[in-house]
Amino acid sequence: MAGWTRIVVGYPTDTYNKPEFLTCGTARGALLAMRSNRVFLSVCLLGCVGAFPVEAAAAEEAAVEEGATGIGAEVEVEGEEPATYANLRFGASSANSGRPEVCLELTPIWFLGIEGCGTGSGVWHHDADSEMSHYRLKVRGFDTEISSWWLDVSLGLGFAELQVSDDDAGFRFTDVGARGVETAGPDASLHLRARIPLSKSFELVSEMAAGAAYFPHAEELVTPRDPVQGYVSLGLGLGF
């Protein structure tokens, strides 16, 4: 409403039972409001330009509390660790020859990951190269924030498969298979990972790992290997 709307509640001198409503905001209204020496109460409700918009302020405050304003709604709180549930990395491992290593990790719980790493032998290629694939659980034991980077250390436990030619189906824990080209055994590893948030839903992931696997039947392969096989790997990818 344009202009001023003011309501004055007063009690005239001749009665105390009926309130008198006057319009003020003008000199005449002010004089009328002051005509009695026994005025007990004057209440002016301002609806003019410049008056504080009570209802609008309350609505805005509620919107801010609900995150509905959109201002800063997508900005991640500083110091808050990014919540990602999977990451895909590409890199290299000393246990493989020729092809790059691909790792896919799923993280259903923030401290627990399920990871598989390999060159894709038997899936998207059938090269007769030696490789070691890994299937492990990763338990995060330590993490910290340095500047905008998140660093964490994890312990990996699982099993690995060592092959010296193109892959056969399945895992051979008790022998080397009919062709003598593969065997499997327990695997343990230590992982150092750096994560750089790119947005609220994505992060850049770099990981370095070192570990060893034990293959009881490695000496029975067509190309004999030592039972204990150590390795180091480095990968870079995207978390989401």
C-alpha positions in Angstrom: 0.0 0.0 0.0 1.3 3.4 -0.9 1.6 6.0 1.8 1.3 5.5 5.5 -1.3 3.5 7.3 -1.3 4.1 11.0 -3.8 3.1 13.6 -4.0 4.9 16.9 -5.8 3.3 19.7 -6.7 5.9 22.4 -9.1 6.6 25.2 -10.9 9.9 25.1 -11.6 11.9 28.2 -15.4 11.2 28.3 -15.2 7.4 28.4 -12.9 4.5 29.2 -14.9 1.7 27.7 -14.7 2.3 24.0 -11.4 2.7 22.2 -11.2 5.4 19.6 -9.4 4.8 16.3 -7.7 7.7 14.6 -5.6 8.1 11.6 -2.3 9.7 12.1 0.7 10.5 10.0 -0.4 14.1 9.5 -0.2 17.1 11.8 -4.0 16.9 12.2 -3.9 13.3 13.2 -1.1 13.9 15.7 -3.1 16.7 17.3 -6.2 14.5 17.5 -4.1 11.8 19.1 -2.8 14.2 21.7 -6.1 15.8 22.6 -6.6 13.7 25.7 -4.5 13.9 28.9 -5.6 10.4 29.7 -4.4 8.6 26.6 -3.1 5.2 27.9 -2.0 3.5 24.7 -1.0 4.5 21.2 -0.1 1.8 18.7 1.0 2.8 15.2 1.3 0.1 12.6 3.6 1.3 9.7 2.9 0.0 6.2 4.9 2.7 4.5 7.9 2.5 2.1 11.0 1.9 4.2 9.1 0.0 7.0 10.7 -3.3 7.9 9.0 -6.1 5.9 8.4 -8.6 8.7 6.6 -11.3 6.7 9.2 -11.1 3.9 12.1 -11.3 6.3 10.5 -14.3 8.0 10.0 -16.0 4.7 13.5 -15.3 3.6 14.9 -16.7 6.9 12.9 -19.9 6.5 14.2 -20.2 2.9 17.8 -19.8 4.0 17.3 -22.5 6.7 15.9 -24.9 4.1 18.7 -24.0 1.6 16.2 -22.8 -0.9 17.7 -19.4 -1.7 20.2 -20.9 -4.1 22.9 -18.5 -2.8 25.8 -20.7 -1.7 23.6 -23.9 -1.8 26.1 -25.7 -4.1 29.2 -24.4 -2.4 30.9 -27.0 -0.3 31.7 -26.2 3.3 35.4 -25.6 3.7 37.1 -28.4 5.6 34.3 -30.9 4.7 35.6 -34.1 3.2 34.1 -34.9 -0.2 31.7 -37.8 -0.2 32.4 -40.0 -3.2 31.3 -43.6 -3.6 33.5 -44.8 -6.6 36.7 -43.9 -8.4 38.2 -45.1 -11.6 42.0 -44.8 -12.1 44.5 -45.6 -14.9 48.2 -46.1 -14.3 51.1 -48.5 -14.3 52.3 -51.4 -12.1 55.7 -53.0 -11.9 53.9 -56.4 -11.9 52.6 -56.0 -15.4 54.3 -55.9 -18.8 53.1 -53.7 -21.6 49.5 -52.7 -20.8 48.4 -50.0 -18.3 46.6 -51.0 -15.1 43.0 -50.0 -14.5 41.5 -49.9 -11.0 37.9 -49.5 -10.0 37.1 -48.9 -6.4 33.6 -48.8 -4.7 33.3 -47.2 -1.3 29.9 -48.2 0.3 31.2 -46.9 3.7 33.6 -44.0 4.1 36.4 -46.1 5.6 35.8 -49.3 3.6 36.5 -49.8 -0.1 36.2 -52.8 -2.5 38.8 -52.7 -5.3 39.7 -54.6 -8.4 42.9 -53.8 -10.5 44.2 -55.4 -13.6 45.0 -54.9 -17.3 41.7 -56.2 -18.5 43.1 -59.6 -19.6 40.3 -61.9 -20.5 37.8 -59.0 -20.6 38.8 -56.6 -23.4 42.1 -58.2 -24.5 43.6 -61.6 -24.7 47.3 -60.8 -25.0 49.8 -63.4 -23.9 51.5 -61.0 -21.5 52.3 -61.6 -17.9 50.3 -59.6 -15.4 49.1 -59.6 -11.9 45.5 -58.6 -11.0 44.3 -57.7 -7.6 41.0 -58.1 -5.7 40.9 -56.6 -2.3 39.2 -54.8 0.6 40.7 -51.5 1.6 40.4 -50.2 5.1 41.2 -46.6 5.6 43.3 -46.0 8.7 44.3 -42.4 8.5 43.2 -39.2 6.6 44.0 -35.5 6.9 43.4 -32.3 5.0 46.4 -30.3 3.7 45.3 -27.1 2.1 42.5 -28.2 -0.3 43.9 -31.7 -0.7 42.7 -34.8 1.3 45.4 -37.4 2.0 44.6 -40.9 3.3 46.4 -44.1 4.0 44.7 -47.5 3.6 45.5 -51.1 4.1 44.5 -53.6 1.4 43.8 -57.2 2.0 42.6 -59.8 -0.5 44.0 -62.0 -3.2 45.9 -61.7 -6.5 46.1 -63.7 -9.6 49.4 -64.2 -11.4 49.4 -65.2 -15.1 52.2 -65.7 -17.6 50.1 -65.9 -20.7 46.5 -65.2 -21.9 44.0 -65.6 -19.1 41.8 -68.6 -18.5 38.5 -68.4 -16.7 38.4 -68.7 -12.9 41.0 -68.5 -10.2 43.5 -71.3 -9.4 44.4 -71.3 -5.7 45.5 -74.9 -5.5 47.3 -75.4 -8.8 48.3 -73.7 -12.0 45.5 -74.9 -14.3 45.6 -77.3 -17.2 47.8 -75.0 -19.3 50.0 -74.0 -16.4 49.7 -70.3 -17.0 48.0 -68.9 -13.9 47.8 -69.2 -10.2 46.3 -67.2 -7.3 47.2 -66.4 -3.7 46.8 -63.9 -0.8 47.7 -60.3 -1.3 48.5 -57.4 1.1 49.2 -53.8 0.2 49.6 -50.3 1.6 48.0 -47.3 -0.2 48.7 -43.6 -0.1 46.0 -41.5 -1.8 45.5 -37.8 -2.6 42.1 -36.4 -3.4 41.5 -33.0 -4.8 37.8 -31.8 -4.9 36.8 -30.5 -8.3 33.1 -29.9 -7.3 30.6 -31.1 -4.8 30.3 -34.4 -6.7 33.7 -35.0 -8.3 37.3 -35.2 -7.2 40.7 -35.9 -8.8 42.2 -39.1 -7.3 45.9 -40.0 -7.3 47.1 -43.2 -5.6 50.4 -44.9 -5.0 50.5 -48.5 -3.7 53.1 -51.0 -2.6 52.5 -54.6 -1.7 53.3 -58.3 -2.1 51.4 -61.4 -2.9 52.2 -65.0 -2.1 51.6 -67.7 -4.8 52.3 -71.2 -3.4 52.3 -72.8 -6.9 54.2 -70.0 -8.7 57.2 -72.3 -9.4 54.9 -74.8 -11.2 54.0 -72.3 -13.9 55.2 -72.9 -17.5 57.4 -69.8 -16.8 58.3 -70.4 -13.2 58.1 -67.4 -10.8 59.1 -66.9 -7.2 56.3 -67.5 -4.7 56.5 -64.0 -3.3 55.9 -61.3 -5.8 56.3 -57.7 -4.7 55.0 -54.7 -6.7 54.5 -50.9 -6.7 51.8 -49.1 -8.7 50.7 -45.5 -9.5 47.4 -44.4 -10.8 45.4 -41.2 -11.6 41.7 -41.0 -12.1 38.3 -39.5 -11.2 36.2 -40.0 -8.1 32.4 -39.4 -8.1 
